[in-house]
């Protein structure tokens, strides 16, 4: 089953990072796989770019997800 998600990570200093992802969920194995990219950030994350991949295993009411990605910030 295909899925699309947008995540906003807000940190204690109130700056944020927005990430979009899309992938597929396999009901038989309960495994979800996808990829996406950083859409942008605020404050110290302004100008962020990069890619992410995600693999998740869902079991009943429990979900374990691994994110792997690389990013760069403008000026760094």
Secondary structure as UniProt FT lines:
FT   STRAND          2..10
FT   TURN            12..13
FT   STRAND          16..26
FT   TURN            27..30
FT   STRAND          31..41
FT   HELIX           43..45
FT   TURN            46..47
FT   STRAND          49..59
FT   TURN            60..61
FT   STRAND          62..72
FT   TURN            74..75
//
